[in-house]
Amino acid sequence: MSAQVKGPASYFPSIEKKYGRPVAEWKDLIRTSPLTRHMELVAWLKSEHGLGHGHANALVAHTLAEDSGPKS
């Protein structure tokens, strides 16, 4: 039996289904945005791309966590 996905990534299947873009594409948009603060990015995804708050928050949280993780 596979482990259940938890945290922000648990939203990814519904984000892809609802908005028709792969999560990698959303992450690229976040990374190339001139905005850097969490809530600024969430507000931008909501206003410019029509995402709901929970979906925008999950994408931003996951992307920023990946980008601030340990560097090899």
PyMOL Python script that loads the backbone (N, CA, C, O; Angstrom):
from pymol import cmd

cmd.read_pdbstr("""\
ATOM      1  N   MET A   1       0.847  -1.176   0.000  1.00  0.00           N
ATOM      2  CA  MET A   1       0.000   0.000   0.000  1.00  0.00           C
ATOM      3  C   MET A   1       0.893   1.240   0.000  1.00  0.00           C
ATOM      4  O   MET A   1       1.890   1.283   0.720  1.00  0.00           O
ATOM      5  N   SER A   2       0.545   2.243  -0.797  1.00  0.00           N
ATOM      6  CA  SER A   2       1.361   3.452  -0.878  1.00  0.00           C
ATOM      7  C   SER A   2       0.988   4.421   0.232  1.00  0.00           C
ATOM      8  O   SER A   2      -0.147   4.448   0.706  1.00  0.00           O
ATOM      9  N   ALA A   3       1.979   5.217   0.636  1.00  0.00           N
ATOM     10  CA  ALA A   3       1.747   6.210   1.692  1.00  0.00           C
ATOM     11  C   ALA A   3       0.897   7.355   1.138  1.00  0.00           C
ATOM     12  O   ALA A   3       1.037   7.750  -0.020  1.00  0.00           O
ATOM     13  N   GLN A   4       0.026   7.871   1.980  1.00  0.00           N
ATOM     14  CA  GLN A   4      -0.829   8.980   1.569  1.00  0.00           C
ATOM     15  C   GLN A   4      -0.014  10.268   1.554  1.00  0.00           C
ATOM     16  O   GLN A   4       0.744  10.547   2.483  1.00  0.00           O
ATOM     17  N   VAL A   5      -0.182  11.055   0.480  1.00  0.00           N
ATOM     18  CA  VAL A   5       0.513  12.332   0.365  1.00  0.00           C
ATOM     19  C   VAL A   5      -0.112  13.315   1.344  1.00  0.00           C
ATOM     20  O   VAL A   5      -1.335  13.417   1.451  1.00  0.00           O
ATOM     21  N   LYS A   6       0.749  14.038   2.057  1.00  0.00           N
ATOM     22  CA  LYS A   6       0.265  15.001   3.047  1.00  0.00           C
ATOM     23  C   LYS A   6       0.825  16.372   2.736  1.00  0.00           C
ATOM     24  O   LYS A   6       1.710  16.514   1.893  1.00  0.00           O
ATOM     25  N   GLY A   7       0.310  17.376   3.414  1.00  0.00           N
ATOM     26  CA  GLY A   7       0.804  18.736   3.250  1.00  0.00           C
ATOM     27  C   GLY A   7       0.358  19.355   1.935  1.00  0.00           C
ATOM     28  O   GLY A   7      -0.610  18.906   1.322  1.00  0.00           O
ATOM     29  N   PRO A   8       1.075  20.391   1.507  1.00  0.00           N
ATOM     30  CA  PRO A   8       0.679  21.116   0.293  1.00  0.00           C
ATOM     31  C   PRO A   8       0.553  20.220  -0.943  1.00  0.00           C
ATOM     32  O   PRO A   8      -0.313  20.448  -1.788  1.00  0.00           O
ATOM     33  N   ALA A   9       1.409  19.209  -1.047  1.00  0.00           N
ATOM     34  CA  ALA A   9       1.388  18.336  -2.230  1.00  0.00           C
ATOM     35  C   ALA A   9       0.075  17.560  -2.352  1.00  0.00           C
ATOM     36  O   ALA A   9      -0.254  17.073  -3.433  1.00  0.00           O
ATOM     37  N   SER A  10      -0.665  17.444  -1.270  1.00  0.00           N
ATOM     38  CA  SER A  10      -1.942  16.724  -1.343  1.00  0.00           C
ATOM     39  C   SER A  10      -2.956  17.452  -2.227  1.00  0.00           C
ATOM     40  O   SER A  10      -3.927  16.850  -2.687  1.00  0.00           O
ATOM     41  N   TYR A  11      -2.731  18.740  -2.462  1.00  0.00           N
ATOM     42  CA  TYR A  11      -3.616  19.531  -3.326  1.00  0.00           C
ATOM     43  C   TYR A  11      -3.287  19.385  -4.809  1.00  0.00           C
ATOM     44  O   TYR A  11      -4.113  19.730  -5.655  1.00  0.00           O
ATOM     45  N   PHE A  12      -2.097  18.881  -5.141  1.00  0.00           N
ATOM     46  CA  PHE A  12      -1.625  18.901  -6.518  1.00  0.00           C
ATOM     47  C   PHE A  12      -2.543  18.216  -7.527  1.00  0.00           C
ATOM     48  O   PHE A  12      -2.785  18.788  -8.590  1.00  0.00           O
ATOM     49  N   PRO A  13      -3.065  17.024  -7.252  1.00  0.00           N
ATOM     50  CA  PRO A  13      -3.960  16.407  -8.253  1.00  0.00           C
ATOM     51  C   PRO A  13      -5.193  17.265  -8.558  1.00  0.00           C
ATOM     52  O   PRO A  13      -5.598  17.382  -9.715  1.00  0.00           O
ATOM     53  N   SER A  14      -5.783  17.859  -7.529  1.00  0.00           N
ATOM     54  CA  SER A  14      -6.975  18.677  -7.776  1.00  0.00           C
ATOM     55  C   SER A  14      -6.608  19.991  -8.463  1.00  0.00           C
ATOM     56  O   SER A  14      -7.408  20.515  -9.239  1.00  0.00           O
ATOM     57  N   ILE A  15      -5.428  20.532  -8.199  1.00  0.00           N
ATOM     58  CA  ILE A  15      -4.979  21.756  -8.878  1.00  0.00           C
ATOM     59  C   ILE A  15      -4.834  21.482 -10.372  1.00  0.00           C
ATOM     60  O   ILE A  15      -5.308  22.257 -11.202  1.00  0.00           O
ATOM     61  N   GLU A  16      -4.177  20.378 -10.706  1.00  0.00           N
ATOM     62  CA  GLU A  16      -3.982  20.037 -12.121  1.00  0.00           C
ATOM     63  C   GLU A  16      -5.321  19.797 -12.817  1.00  0.00           C
ATOM     64  O   GLU A  16      -5.525  20.229 -13.952  1.00  0.00           O
ATOM     65  N   LYS A  17      -6.219  19.115 -12.137  1.00  0.00           N
ATOM     66  CA  LYS A  17      -7.522  18.820 -12.731  1.00  0.00           C
ATOM     67  C   LYS A  17      -8.359  20.086 -12.915  1.00  0.00           C
ATOM     68  O   LYS A  17      -8.966  20.285 -13.967  1.00  0.00           O
ATOM     69  N   LYS A  18      -8.389  20.933 -11.900  1.00  0.00           N
ATOM     70  CA  LYS A  18      -9.257  22.119 -11.941  1.00  0.00           C
ATOM     71  C   LYS A  18      -8.746  23.201 -12.896  1.00  0.00           C
ATOM     72  O   LYS A  18      -9.538  23.839 -13.591  1.00  0.00           O
ATOM     73  N   TYR A  19      -7.422  23.410 -12.933  1.00  0.00           N
ATOM     74  CA  TYR A  19      -6.884  24.532 -13.703  1.00  0.00           C
ATOM     75  C   TYR A  19      -6.207  24.112 -15.003  1.00  0.00           C
ATOM     76  O   TYR A  19      -5.805  24.969 -15.790  1.00  0.00           O
ATOM     77  N   GLY A  20      -6.073  22.803 -15.244  1.00  0.00           N
ATOM     78  CA  GLY A  20      -5.587  22.308 -16.524  1.00  0.00           C
ATOM     79  C   GLY A  20      -4.113  22.534 -16.827  1.00  0.00           C
ATOM     80  O   GLY A  20      -3.696  22.463 -17.983  1.00  0.00           O
ATOM     81  N   ARG A  21      -3.337  22.802 -15.809  1.00  0.00           N
ATOM     82  CA  ARG A  21      -1.888  22.990 -15.988  1.00  0.00           C
ATOM     83  C   ARG A  21      -1.167  22.065 -15.020  1.00  0.00           C
ATOM     84  O   ARG A  21      -1.636  21.851 -13.902  1.00  0.00           O
ATOM     85  N   PRO A  22      -0.034  21.515 -15.438  1.00  0.00           N
ATOM     86  CA  PRO A  22       0.738  20.684 -14.503  1.00  0.00           C
ATOM     87  C   PRO A  22       1.343  21.543 -13.387  1.00  0.00           C
ATOM     88  O   PRO A  22       1.604  22.731 -13.576  1.00  0.00           O
ATOM     89  N   VAL A  23       1.556  20.936 -12.250  1.00  0.00           N
ATOM     90  CA  VAL A  23       2.117  21.638 -11.097  1.00  0.00           C
ATOM     91  C   VAL A  23       3.473  22.250 -11.450  1.00  0.00           C
ATOM     92  O   VAL A  23       3.788  23.350 -10.996  1.00  0.00           O
ATOM     93  N   ALA A  24       4.269  21.560 -12.246  1.00  0.00           N
ATOM     94  CA  ALA A  24       5.586  22.086 -12.633  1.00  0.00           C
ATOM     95  C   ALA A  24       5.455  23.443 -13.331  1.00  0.00           C
ATOM     96  O   ALA A  24       6.298  24.322 -13.153  1.00  0.00           O
ATOM     97  N   GLU A  25       4.410  23.604 -14.113  1.00  0.00           N
ATOM     98  CA  GLU A  25       4.185  24.875 -14.801  1.00  0.00           C
ATOM     99  C   GLU A  25       3.840  25.986 -13.807  1.00  0.00           C
ATOM    100  O   GLU A  25       4.316  27.113 -13.938  1.00  0.00           O
ATOM    101  N   TRP A  26       3.013  25.663 -12.820  1.00  0.00           N
ATOM    102  CA  TRP A  26       2.674  26.648 -11.782  1.00  0.00           C
ATOM    103  C   TRP A  26       3.927  27.038 -11.003  1.00  0.00           C
ATOM    104  O   TRP A  26       4.132  28.213 -10.697  1.00  0.00           O
ATOM    105  N   LYS A  27       4.760  26.054 -10.682  1.00  0.00           N
ATOM    106  CA  LYS A  27       5.987  26.338  -9.940  1.00  0.00           C
ATOM    107  C   LYS A  27       6.922  27.225 -10.758  1.00  0.00           C
ATOM    108  O   LYS A  27       7.556  28.124 -10.206  1.00  0.00           O
ATOM    109  N   ASP A  28       7.013  26.988 -12.052  1.00  0.00           N
ATOM    110  CA  ASP A  28       7.833  27.841 -12.916  1.00  0.00           C
ATOM    111  C   ASP A  28       7.317  29.279 -12.905  1.00  0.00           C
ATOM    112  O   ASP A  28       8.104  30.224 -12.854  1.00  0.00           O
ATOM    113  N   LEU A  29       5.990  29.442 -12.953  1.00  0.00           N
ATOM    114  CA  LEU A  29       5.407  30.788 -12.894  1.00  0.00           C
ATOM    115  C   LEU A  29       5.773  31.489 -11.582  1.00  0.00           C
ATOM    116  O   LEU A  29       6.128  32.668 -11.573  1.00  0.00           O
ATOM    117  N   ILE A  30       5.683  30.754 -10.491  1.00  0.00           N
ATOM    118  CA  ILE A  30       6.014  31.320  -9.177  1.00  0.00           C
ATOM    119  C   ILE A  30       7.485  31.720  -9.139  1.00  0.00           C
ATOM    120  O   ILE A  30       7.832  32.801  -8.665  1.00  0.00           O
ATOM    121  N   ARG A  31       8.333  30.849  -9.637  1.00  0.00           N
ATOM    122  CA  ARG A  31       9.786  31.117  -9.591  1.00  0.00           C
ATOM    123  C   ARG A  31      10.202  32.269 -10.497  1.00  0.00           C
ATOM    124  O   ARG A  31      11.189  32.945 -10.210  1.00  0.00           O
ATOM    125  N   THR A  32       9.483  32.505 -11.570  1.00  0.00           N
ATOM    126  CA  THR A  32       9.850  33.584 -12.487  1.00  0.00           C
ATOM    127  C   THR A  32       9.125  34.896 -12.175  1.00  0.00           C
ATOM    128  O   THR A  32       9.394  35.919 -12.805  1.00  0.00           O
ATOM    129  N   SER A  33       8.226  34.867 -11.222  1.00  0.00           N
ATOM    130  CA  SER A  33       7.531  36.088 -10.821  1.00  0.00           C
ATOM    131  C   SER A  33       8.517  37.028 -10.133  1.00  0.00           C
ATOM    132  O   SER A  33       9.413  36.572  -9.423  1.00  0.00           O
ATOM    133  N   PRO A  34       8.357  38.337 -10.338  1.00  0.00           N
ATOM    134  CA  PRO A  34       9.211  39.285  -9.614  1.00  0.00           C
ATOM    135  C   PRO A  34       8.859  39.352  -8.120  1.00  0.00           C
ATOM    136  O   PRO A  34       9.621  39.907  -7.328  1.00  0.00           O
ATOM    137  N   LEU A  35       7.728  38.799  -7.746  1.00  0.00           N
ATOM    138  CA  LEU A  35       7.311  38.790  -6.344  1.00  0.00           C
ATOM    139  C   LEU A  35       8.088  37.707  -5.592  1.00  0.00           C
ATOM    140  O   LEU A  35       8.453  36.685  -6.173  1.00  0.00           O
ATOM    141  N   THR A  36       8.338  37.932  -4.309  1.00  0.00           N
ATOM    142  CA  THR A  36       9.106  36.958  -3.535  1.00  0.00           C
ATOM    143  C   THR A  36       8.439  36.558  -2.217  1.00  0.00           C
ATOM    144  O   THR A  36       8.756  35.511  -1.653  1.00  0.00           O
ATOM    145  N   ARG A  37       7.522  37.386  -1.731  1.00  0.00           N
ATOM    146  CA  ARG A  37       6.898  37.097  -0.432  1.00  0.00           C
ATOM    147  C   ARG A  37       5.699  36.174  -0.605  1.00  0.00           C
ATOM    148  O   ARG A  37       4.954  36.260  -1.580  1.00  0.00           O
ATOM    149  N   HIS A  38       5.541  35.296   0.364  1.00  0.00           N
ATOM    150  CA  HIS A  38       4.510  34.257   0.291  1.00  0.00           C
ATOM    151  C   HIS A  38       3.130  34.820  -0.041  1.00  0.00           C
ATOM    152  O   HIS A  38       2.513  34.412  -1.026  1.00  0.00           O
ATOM    153  N   MET A  39       2.648  35.748   0.772  1.00  0.00           N
ATOM    154  CA  MET A  39       1.280  36.229   0.572  1.00  0.00           C
ATOM    155  C   MET A  39       1.136  37.086  -0.686  1.00  0.00           C
ATOM    156  O   MET A  39       0.051  37.147  -1.265  1.00  0.00           O
ATOM    157  N   GLU A  40       2.206  37.745  -1.114  1.00  0.00           N
ATOM    158  CA  GLU A  40       2.165  38.473  -2.385  1.00  0.00           C
ATOM    159  C   GLU A  40       1.961  37.484  -3.541  1.00  0.00           C
ATOM    160  O   GLU A  40       1.169  37.728  -4.452  1.00  0.00           O
ATOM    161  N   LEU A  41       2.683  36.379  -3.483  1.00  0.00           N
ATOM    162  CA  LEU A  41       2.556  35.364  -4.533  1.00  0.00           C
ATOM    163  C   LEU A  41       1.170  34.721  -4.515  1.00  0.00           C
ATOM    164  O   LEU A  41       0.585  34.475  -5.570  1.00  0.00           O
ATOM    165  N   VAL A  42       0.649  34.451  -3.331  1.00  0.00           N
ATOM    166  CA  VAL A  42      -0.700  33.875  -3.217  1.00  0.00           C
ATOM    167  C   VAL A  42      -1.720  34.838  -3.825  1.00  0.00           C
ATOM    168  O   VAL A  42      -2.565  34.425  -4.619  1.00  0.00           O
ATOM    169  N   ALA A  43      -1.646  36.108  -3.459  1.00  0.00           N
ATOM    170  CA  ALA A  43      -2.588  37.103  -3.984  1.00  0.00           C
ATOM    171  C   ALA A  43      -2.475  37.217  -5.502  1.00  0.00           C
ATOM    172  O   ALA A  43      -3.484  37.358  -6.193  1.00  0.00           O
ATOM    173  N   TRP A  44      -1.257  37.156  -6.016  1.00  0.00           N
ATOM    174  CA  TRP A  44      -1.018  37.228  -7.462  1.00  0.00           C
ATOM    175  C   TRP A  44      -1.633  36.027  -8.182  1.00  0.00           C
ATOM    176  O   TRP A  44      -2.289  36.198  -9.209  1.00  0.00           O
ATOM    177  N   LEU A  45      -1.433  34.834  -7.665  1.00  0.00           N
ATOM    178  CA  LEU A  45      -2.026  33.646  -8.293  1.00  0.00           C
ATOM    179  C   LEU A  45      -3.553  33.732  -8.282  1.00  0.00           C
ATOM    180  O   LEU A  45      -4.209  33.315  -9.237  1.00  0.00           O
ATOM    181  N   LYS A  46      -4.108  34.266  -7.213  1.00  0.00           N
ATOM    182  CA  LYS A  46      -5.562  34.399  -7.110  1.00  0.00           C
ATOM    183  C   LYS A  46      -6.088  35.441  -8.096  1.00  0.00           C
ATOM    184  O   LYS A  46      -7.055  35.183  -8.814  1.00  0.00           O
ATOM    185  N   SER A  47      -5.457  36.614  -8.133  1.00  0.00           N
ATOM    186  CA  SER A  47      -5.987  37.700  -8.963  1.00  0.00           C
ATOM    187  C   SER A  47      -5.663  37.537 -10.445  1.00  0.00           C
ATOM    188  O   SER A  47      -6.507  37.812 -11.298  1.00  0.00           O
ATOM    189  N   GLU A  48      -4.455  37.095 -10.756  1.00  0.00           N
ATOM    190  CA  GLU A  48      -4.032  37.014 -12.155  1.00  0.00           C
ATOM    191  C   GLU A  48      -4.347  35.677 -12.824  1.00  0.00           C
ATOM    192  O   GLU A  48      -4.490  35.607 -14.045  1.00  0.00           O
ATOM    193  N   HIS A  49      -4.452  34.626 -12.027  1.00  0.00           N
ATOM    194  CA  HIS A  49      -4.625  33.292 -12.610  1.00  0.00           C
ATOM    195  C   HIS A  49      -5.890  32.577 -12.134  1.00  0.00           C
ATOM    196  O   HIS A  49      -6.161  31.453 -12.558  1.00  0.00           O
ATOM    197  N   GLY A  50      -6.660  33.216 -11.262  1.00  0.00           N
ATOM    198  CA  GLY A  50      -7.947  32.678 -10.849  1.00  0.00           C
ATOM    199  C   GLY A  50      -7.900  31.478  -9.921  1.00  0.00           C
ATOM    200  O   GLY A  50      -8.885  30.747  -9.816  1.00  0.00           O
ATOM    201  N   LEU A  51      -6.783  31.257  -9.246  1.00  0.00           N
ATOM    202  CA  LEU A  51      -6.708  30.139  -8.311  1.00  0.00           C
ATOM    203  C   LEU A  51      -7.443  30.482  -7.026  1.00  0.00           C
ATOM    204  O   LEU A  51      -7.535  31.646  -6.635  1.00  0.00           O
ATOM    205  N   GLY A  52      -7.962  29.452  -6.380  1.00  0.00           N
ATOM    206  CA  GLY A  52      -8.542  29.620  -5.060  1.00  0.00           C
ATOM    207  C   GLY A  52      -7.437  29.803  -4.035  1.00  0.00           C
ATOM    208  O   GLY A  52      -6.280  29.484  -4.307  1.00  0.00           O
ATOM    209  N   HIS A  53      -7.778  30.307  -2.871  1.00  0.00           N
ATOM    210  CA  HIS A  53      -6.776  30.603  -1.851  1.00  0.00           C
ATOM    211  C   HIS A  53      -5.995  29.353  -1.428  1.00  0.00           C
ATOM    212  O   HIS A  53      -4.766  29.389  -1.355  1.00  0.00           O
ATOM    213  N   GLY A  54      -6.686  28.270  -1.153  1.00  0.00           N
ATOM    214  CA  GLY A  54      -6.012  27.049  -0.699  1.00  0.00           C
ATOM    215  C   GLY A  54      -5.047  26.496  -1.731  1.00  0.00           C
ATOM    216  O   GLY A  54      -3.940  26.075  -1.394  1.00  0.00           O
ATOM    217  N   HIS A  55      -5.466  26.497  -2.988  1.00  0.00           N
ATOM    218  CA  HIS A  55      -4.603  25.993  -4.054  1.00  0.00           C
ATOM    219  C   HIS A  55      -3.388  26.904  -4.241  1.00  0.00           C
ATOM    220  O   HIS A  55      -2.264  26.417  -4.367  1.00  0.00           O
ATOM    221  N   ALA A  56      -3.603  28.206  -4.260  1.00  0.00           N
ATOM    222  CA  ALA A  56      -2.491  29.148  -4.414  1.00  0.00           C
ATOM    223  C   ALA A  56      -1.520  29.024  -3.240  1.00  0.00           C
ATOM    224  O   ALA A  56      -0.305  29.008  -3.435  1.00  0.00           O
ATOM    225  N   ASN A  57      -2.048  28.937  -2.042  1.00  0.00           N
ATOM    226  CA  ASN A  57      -1.226  28.820  -0.848  1.00  0.00           C
ATOM    227  C   ASN A  57      -0.392  27.540  -0.883  1.00  0.00           C
ATOM    228  O   ASN A  57       0.788  27.560  -0.535  1.00  0.00           O
ATOM    229  N   ALA A  58      -0.994  26.436  -1.297  1.00  0.00           N
ATOM    230  CA  ALA A  58      -0.273  25.160  -1.360  1.00  0.00           C
ATOM    231  C   ALA A  58       0.871  25.227  -2.363  1.00  0.00           C
ATOM    232  O   ALA A  58       1.978  24.772  -2.074  1.00  0.00           O
ATOM    233  N   LEU A  59       0.612  25.789  -3.538  1.00  0.00           N
ATOM    234  CA  LEU A  59       1.657  25.900  -4.559  1.00  0.00           C
ATOM    235  C   LEU A  59       2.815  26.776  -4.087  1.00  0.00           C
ATOM    236  O   LEU A  59       3.981  26.416  -4.251  1.00  0.00           O
ATOM    237  N   VAL A  60       2.489  27.921  -3.503  1.00  0.00           N
ATOM    238  CA  VAL A  60       3.529  28.840  -3.046  1.00  0.00           C
ATOM    239  C   VAL A  60       4.321  28.212  -1.899  1.00  0.00           C
ATOM    240  O   VAL A  60       5.552  28.258  -1.899  1.00  0.00           O
ATOM    241  N   ALA A  61       3.637  27.637  -0.940  1.00  0.00           N
ATOM    242  CA  ALA A  61       4.326  27.034   0.206  1.00  0.00           C
ATOM    243  C   ALA A  61       5.282  25.935  -0.247  1.00  0.00           C
ATOM    244  O   ALA A  61       6.426  25.882   0.203  1.00  0.00           O
ATOM    245  N   HIS A  62       4.823  25.070  -1.124  1.00  0.00           N
ATOM    246  CA  HIS A  62       5.651  23.953  -1.590  1.00  0.00           C
ATOM    247  C   HIS A  62       6.837  24.464  -2.401  1.00  0.00           C
ATOM    248  O   HIS A  62       7.957  23.984  -2.228  1.00  0.00           O
ATOM    249  N   THR A  63       6.603  25.421  -3.275  1.00  0.00           N
ATOM    250  CA  THR A  63       7.672  25.954  -4.131  1.00  0.00           C
ATOM    251  C   THR A  63       8.721  26.679  -3.294  1.00  0.00           C
ATOM    252  O   THR A  63       9.916  26.457  -3.489  1.00  0.00           O
ATOM    253  N   LEU A  64       8.304  27.536  -2.373  1.00  0.00           N
ATOM    254  CA  LEU A  64       9.256  28.260  -1.557  1.00  0.00           C
ATOM    255  C   LEU A  64      10.033  27.316  -0.650  1.00  0.00           C
ATOM    256  O   LEU A  64      11.222  27.531  -0.415  1.00  0.00           O
ATOM    257  N   ALA A  65       9.383  26.273  -0.137  1.00  0.00           N
ATOM    258  CA  ALA A  65      10.071  25.295   0.703  1.00  0.00           C
ATOM    259  C   ALA A  65      11.140  24.539  -0.099  1.00  0.00           C
ATOM    260  O   ALA A  65      12.239  24.292   0.397  1.00  0.00           O
ATOM    261  N   GLU A  66      10.808  24.182  -1.327  1.00  0.00           N
ATOM    262  CA  GLU A  66      11.780  23.504  -2.198  1.00  0.00           C
ATOM    263  C   GLU A  66      12.982  24.405  -2.456  1.00  0.00           C
ATOM    264  O   GLU A  66      14.128  23.960  -2.399  1.00  0.00           O
ATOM    265  N   ASP A  67      12.709  25.669  -2.739  1.00  0.00           N
ATOM    266  CA  ASP A  67      13.765  26.608  -3.098  1.00  0.00           C
ATOM    267  C   ASP A  67      14.646  26.996  -1.918  1.00  0.00           C
ATOM    268  O   ASP A  67      15.788  27.412  -2.115  1.00  0.00           O
ATOM    269  N   SER A  68      14.140  26.867  -0.700  1.00  0.00           N
ATOM    270  CA  SER A  68      14.940  27.233   0.466  1.00  0.00           C
ATOM    271  C   SER A  68      15.553  26.017   1.141  1.00  0.00           C
ATOM    272  O   SER A  68      16.204  26.138   2.179  1.00  0.00           O
ATOM    273  N   GLY A  69      15.344  24.843   0.551  1.00  0.00           N
ATOM    274  CA  GLY A  69      15.879  23.608   1.100  1.00  0.00           C
ATOM    275  C   GLY A  69      17.390  23.538   1.002  1.00  0.00           C
ATOM    276  O   GLY A  69      18.031  24.446   0.471  1.00  0.00           O
ATOM    277  N   PRO A  70      17.957  22.455   1.519  1.00  0.00           N
ATOM    278  CA  PRO A  70      19.417  22.309   1.499  1.00  0.00           C
ATOM    279  C   PRO A  70      19.960  22.278   0.077  1.00  0.00           C
ATOM    280  O   PRO A  70      19.379  21.653  -0.810  1.00  0.00           O
ATOM    281  N   LYS A  71      21.061  22.950  -0.123  1.00  0.00           N
ATOM    282  CA  LYS A  71      21.718  22.994  -1.432  1.00  0.00           C
ATOM    283  C   LYS A  71      22.800  21.928  -1.482  1.00  0.00           C
ATOM    284  O   LYS A  71      23.519  21.707  -0.508  1.00  0.00           O
ATOM    285  N   SER A  72      22.906  21.271  -2.632  1.00  0.00           N
ATOM    286  CA  SER A  72      23.915  20.214  -2.777  1.00  0.00           C
ATOM    287  C   SER A  72      25.237  20.789  -3.212  1.00  0.00           C
ATOM    288  O   SER A  72      26.205  20.049  -3.385  1.00  0.00           O
TER     289      SER A  72
END
""", "prot")
cmd.dss("prot")
cmd.show_as("cartoon", "prot")
cmd.util.cbc("prot")
cmd.orient("prot")
